[in-house]
């Protein structure tokens, strides 16, 4: 598997796990942000974290 593909897969896996837990455990009526906004923020953060952790890890 090409190196970039490996990093993308790691980012996607991180995204799926993080968004799944966030949506599964969130209380939709709690806080000023909607569930979709929170899932988007968590997903973006998790993808970038997984991608760059994989990219810079040796």
N, CA, C and O atoms as CSV, one atom per row, in Angstrom:
chain,resi,resn,atom,element,x,y,z
A,1,UNK,N,N,0.861,-1.178,0.000
A,1,UNK,CA,C,0.000,0.000,0.000
A,1,UNK,C,C,0.907,1.240,0.000
A,1,UNK,O,O,1.865,1.316,0.769
A,2,UNK,N,N,0.600,2.187,-0.851
A,2,UNK,CA,C,1.407,3.412,-0.865
A,2,UNK,C,C,1.333,4.127,0.490
A,2,UNK,O,O,0.360,4.002,1.234
A,3,UNK,N,N,2.371,4.859,0.771
A,3,UNK,CA,C,2.478,5.521,2.072
A,3,UNK,C,C,1.328,6.496,2.318
A,3,UNK,O,O,0.762,6.516,3.410
A,4,UNK,N,N,0.979,7.298,1.323
A,4,UNK,CA,C,-0.106,8.269,1.510
A,4,UNK,C,C,-1.427,7.554,1.790
A,4,UNK,O,O,-2.217,8.014,2.615
A,5,UNK,N,N,-1.667,6.447,1.118
A,5,UNK,CA,C,-2.889,5.678,1.353
A,5,UNK,C,C,-2.974,5.159,2.772
A,5,UNK,O,O,-4.046,5.149,3.378
A,6,UNK,N,N,-1.834,4.726,3.302
A,6,UNK,CA,C,-1.790,4.238,4.686
A,6,UNK,C,C,-2.161,5.343,5.659
A,6,UNK,O,O,-2.893,5.106,6.620
A,7,UNK,N,N,-1.665,6.535,5.420
A,7,UNK,CA,C,-1.964,7.661,6.303
A,7,UNK,C,C,-3.435,8.065,6.198
A,7,UNK,O,O,-4.064,8.395,7.204
A,8,UNK,N,N,-3.977,8.039,4.988
A,8,UNK,CA,C,-5.401,8.349,4.800
A,8,UNK,C,C,-6.279,7.332,5.521
A,8,UNK,O,O,-7.265,7.702,6.158
A,9,UNK,N,N,-5.926,6.061,5.423
A,9,UNK,CA,C,-6.698,5.015,6.109
A,9,UNK,C,C,-6.651,5.229,7.616
A,9,UNK,O,O,-7.674,5.104,8.289
A,10,UNK,N,N,-5.478,5.551,8.155
A,10,UNK,CA,C,-5.376,5.809,9.595
A,10,UNK,C,C,-6.222,7.010,10.007
A,10,UNK,O,O,-6.840,6.989,11.072
A,11,UNK,N,N,-6.260,8.051,9.186
A,11,UNK,CA,C,-7.101,9.203,9.472
A,11,UNK,C,C,-8.575,8.854,9.451
A,11,UNK,O,O,-9.342,9.303,10.303
A,12,UNK,N,N,-8.970,8.050,8.470
A,12,UNK,CA,C,-10.379,7.658,8.348
A,12,UNK,C,C,-10.804,6.766,9.512
A,12,UNK,O,O,-11.900,6.925,10.050
A,13,UNK,N,N,-9.944,5.834,9.900
A,13,UNK,CA,C,-10.257,4.971,11.047
A,13,UNK,C,C,-10.434,5.813,12.307
A,13,UNK,O,O,-11.373,5.602,13.074
A,14,UNK,N,N,-9.540,6.757,12.513
A,14,UNK,CA,C,-9.647,7.652,13.668
A,14,UNK,C,C,-10.948,8.453,13.621
A,14,UNK,O,O,-11.619,8.610,14.641
A,15,UNK,N,N,-11.298,8.954,12.453
A,15,UNK,CA,C,-12.534,9.711,12.267
A,15,UNK,C,C,-13.754,8.873,12.621
A,15,UNK,O,O,-14.616,9.324,13.376
A,16,UNK,N,N,-13.837,7.669,12.090
A,16,UNK,CA,C,-15.006,6.803,12.317
A,16,UNK,C,C,-15.165,6.473,13.797
A,16,UNK,O,O,-16.268,6.548,14.340
A,17,UNK,N,N,-14.068,6.110,14.443
A,17,UNK,CA,C,-14.142,5.759,15.868
A,17,UNK,C,C,-14.564,6.963,16.708
A,17,UNK,O,O,-15.438,6.847,17.566
A,18,UNK,N,N,-13.947,8.113,16.464
A,18,UNK,CA,C,-14.237,9.302,17.270
A,18,UNK,C,C,-15.660,9.804,17.067
A,18,UNK,O,O,-16.350,10.112,18.040
A,19,UNK,N,N,-16.105,9.889,15.828
A,19,UNK,CA,C,-17.465,10.364,15.559
A,19,UNK,C,C,-18.478,9.357,16.090
A,19,UNK,O,O,-19.511,9.746,16.633
A,20,UNK,N,N,-18.192,8.074,15.938
A,20,UNK,CA,C,-19.106,7.051,16.454
A,20,UNK,C,C,-19.313,7.164,17.951
A,20,UNK,O,O,-20.448,7.117,18.427
A,21,UNK,N,N,-18.232,7.312,18.695
A,21,UNK,CA,C,-18.345,7.468,20.147
A,21,UNK,C,C,-19.031,8.781,20.516
A,21,UNK,O,O,-19.861,8.816,21.424
A,22,UNK,N,N,-18.688,9.848,19.821
A,22,UNK,CA,C,-19.276,11.156,20.139
A,22,UNK,C,C,-20.781,11.149,19.911
A,22,UNK,O,O,-21.543,11.591,20.771
A,23,UNK,N,N,-21.207,10.656,18.768
A,23,UNK,CA,C,-22.640,10.636,18.452
A,23,UNK,C,C,-23.367,9.650,19.363
A,23,UNK,O,O,-24.485,9.914,19.806
A,24,UNK,N,N,-22.734,8.523,19.637
A,24,UNK,CA,C,-23.372,7.512,20.484
A,24,UNK,C,C,-23.551,7.939,21.928
A,24,UNK,O,O,-24.520,7.553,22.581
A,25,UNK,N,N,-22.617,8.737,22.426
A,25,UNK,CA,C,-22.662,9.117,23.843
A,25,UNK,C,C,-23.187,10.526,24.089
A,25,UNK,O,O,-23.371,10.923,25.240
A,26,UNK,N,N,-23.429,11.287,23.026
A,26,UNK,CA,C,-23.849,12.679,23.191
A,26,UNK,C,C,-25.316,12.772,23.591
A,26,UNK,O,O,-26.148,11.952,23.203
A,27,UNK,N,N,-25.596,13.791,24.371
A,27,UNK,CA,C,-26.971,14.135,24.706
A,27,UNK,C,C,-27.345,15.292,23.781
A,27,UNK,O,O,-26.766,16.374,23.875
A,28,UNK,N,N,-28.290,15.073,22.907
A,28,UNK,CA,C,-28.620,16.049,21.861
A,28,UNK,C,C,-29.102,17.392,22.418
A,28,UNK,O,O,-29.003,18.406,21.728
A,29,UNK,N,N,-29.609,17.420,23.626
A,29,UNK,CA,C,-30.151,18.659,24.191
A,29,UNK,C,C,-29.162,19.395,25.085
A,29,UNK,O,O,-29.524,20.380,25.728
A,30,UNK,N,N,-27.929,18.934,25.132
A,30,UNK,CA,C,-26.957,19.504,26.061
A,30,UNK,C,C,-25.998,20.432,25.327
A,30,UNK,O,O,-25.304,20.008,24.403
A,31,UNK,N,N,-25.958,21.684,25.731
A,31,UNK,CA,C,-24.997,22.634,25.181
A,31,UNK,C,C,-25.546,23.458,24.037
A,31,UNK,O,O,-26.611,23.162,23.496
A,32,UNK,N,N,-24.813,24.494,23.674
A,32,UNK,CA,C,-25.277,25.431,22.648
A,32,UNK,C,C,-25.078,24.940,21.210
A,32,UNK,O,O,-25.621,25.546,20.287
A,33,UNK,N,N,-24.308,23.850,20.990
A,33,UNK,CA,C,-24.042,23.369,19.639
A,33,UNK,C,C,-24.915,22.175,19.321
A,33,UNK,O,O,-25.269,21.390,20.200
A,34,UNK,N,N,-25.256,22.051,18.051
A,34,UNK,CA,C,-26.040,20.909,17.606
A,34,UNK,C,C,-25.160,19.681,17.453
A,34,UNK,O,O,-23.934,19.781,17.404
A,35,UNK,N,N,-25.792,18.535,17.378
A,35,UNK,CA,C,-25.064,17.272,17.262
A,35,UNK,C,C,-24.279,17.198,15.955
A,35,UNK,O,O,-23.163,16.679,15.940
A,36,UNK,N,N,-24.838,17.705,14.867
A,36,UNK,CA,C,-24.128,17.656,13.582
A,36,UNK,C,C,-22.904,18.564,13.594
A,36,UNK,O,O,-21.872,18.214,13.020
A,37,UNK,N,N,-23.002,19.723,14.238
A,37,UNK,CA,C,-21.838,20.619,14.353
A,37,UNK,C,C,-20.737,19.979,15.179
A,37,UNK,O,O,-19.558,20.068,14.835
A,38,UNK,N,N,-21.130,19.330,16.276
A,38,UNK,CA,C,-20.152,18.672,17.131
A,38,UNK,C,C,-19.503,17.496,16.408
A,38,UNK,O,O,-18.293,17.298,16.508
A,39,UNK,N,N,-20.292,16.724,15.688
A,39,UNK,CA,C,-19.746,15.588,14.948
A,39,UNK,C,C,-18.776,16.057,13.864
A,39,UNK,O,O,-17.753,15.414,13.629
A,40,UNK,N,N,-19.087,17.159,13.210
A,40,UNK,CA,C,-18.192,17.703,12.190
A,40,UNK,C,C,-16.869,18.147,12.807
A,40,UNK,O,O,-15.805,17.846,12.266
A,41,UNK,N,N,-16.921,18.855,13.925
A,41,UNK,CA,C,-15.706,19.318,14.590
A,41,UNK,C,C,-14.857,18.147,15.085
A,41,UNK,O,O,-13.638,18.142,14.912
A,42,UNK,N,N,-15.494,17.172,15.691
A,42,UNK,CA,C,-14.779,15.995,16.186
A,42,UNK,C,C,-14.200,15.201,15.020
A,42,UNK,O,O,-13.068,14.723,15.096
A,43,UNK,N,N,-14.960,15.060,13.956
A,43,UNK,CA,C,-14.494,14.312,12.793
A,43,UNK,C,C,-13.282,14.950,12.142
A,43,UNK,O,O,-12.324,14.255,11.803
A,44,UNK,N,N,-13.311,16.248,11.965
A,44,UNK,CA,C,-12.180,16.949,11.354
A,44,UNK,C,C,-10.938,16.825,12.236
A,44,UNK,O,O,-9.848,16.529,11.746
A,45,UNK,N,N,-11.107,17.051,13.525
A,45,UNK,CA,C,-9.992,16.950,14.456
A,45,UNK,C,C,-9.422,15.529,14.494
A,45,UNK,O,O,-8.204,15.348,14.485
A,46,UNK,N,N,-10.286,14.537,14.537
A,46,UNK,CA,C,-9.836,13.148,14.611
A,46,UNK,C,C,-9.128,12.725,13.329
A,46,UNK,O,O,-8.109,12.037,13.387
A,47,UNK,N,N,-9.652,13.126,12.176
A,47,UNK,CA,C,-9.006,12.765,10.914
A,47,UNK,C,C,-7.604,13.357,10.842
A,47,UNK,O,O,-6.643,12.657,10.521
A,48,UNK,N,N,-7.492,14.645,11.141
A,48,UNK,CA,C,-6.185,15.291,11.080
A,48,UNK,C,C,-5.223,14.680,12.100
A,48,UNK,O,O,-4.042,14.500,11.803
A,49,UNK,N,N,-5.708,14.366,13.274
A,49,UNK,CA,C,-4.872,13.747,14.293
A,49,UNK,C,C,-4.374,12.381,13.829
A,49,UNK,O,O,-3.184,12.090,13.939
A,50,UNK,N,N,-5.262,11.551,13.318
A,50,UNK,CA,C,-4.866,10.226,12.841
A,50,UNK,C,C,-3.929,10.290,11.652
A,50,UNK,O,O,-2.963,9.531,11.576
A,51,UNK,N,N,-4.209,11.193,10.724
A,51,UNK,CA,C,-3.386,11.330,9.522
A,51,UNK,C,C,-1.970,11.790,9.871
A,51,UNK,O,O,-0.991,11.167,9.461
A,52,UNK,N,N,-1.870,12.883,10.629
A,52,UNK,CA,C,-0.544,13.434,10.923
A,52,UNK,C,C,0.237,12.600,11.933
A,52,UNK,O,O,1.466,12.574,11.876
A,53,UNK,N,N,-0.437,11.922,12.849
A,53,UNK,CA,C,0.254,11.010,13.745
A,53,UNK,C,C,0.892,9.879,12.945
A,53,UNK,O,O,2.041,9.511,13.190
A,54,UNK,N,N,0.154,9.335,11.999
A,54,UNK,CA,C,0.680,8.291,11.142
A,54,UNK,C,C,1.799,8.827,10.257
A,54,UNK,O,O,2.802,8.146,10.043
A,55,UNK,N,N,1.638,10.016,9.754
A,55,UNK,CA,C,2.620,10.609,8.836
A,55,UNK,C,C,3.963,10.862,9.514
A,55,UNK,O,O,5.015,10.594,8.934
A,56,UNK,N,N,3.926,11.376,10.735
A,56,UNK,CA,C,5.164,11.734,11.419
A,56,UNK,C,C,5.726,10.630,12.297
A,56,UNK,O,O,6.849,10.756,12.786
A,57,UNK,N,N,4.985,9.552,12.512
A,57,UNK,CA,C,5.481,8.435,13.327
A,57,UNK,C,C,6.492,7.626,12.524
A,57,UNK,O,O,6.345,7.450,11.315
A,58,UNK,N,N,7.482,7.155,13.188
A,58,UNK,CA,C,8.502,6.326,12.519
A,58,UNK,C,C,8.437,4.930,13.043
A,58,UNK,O,O,9.209,4.072,12.613
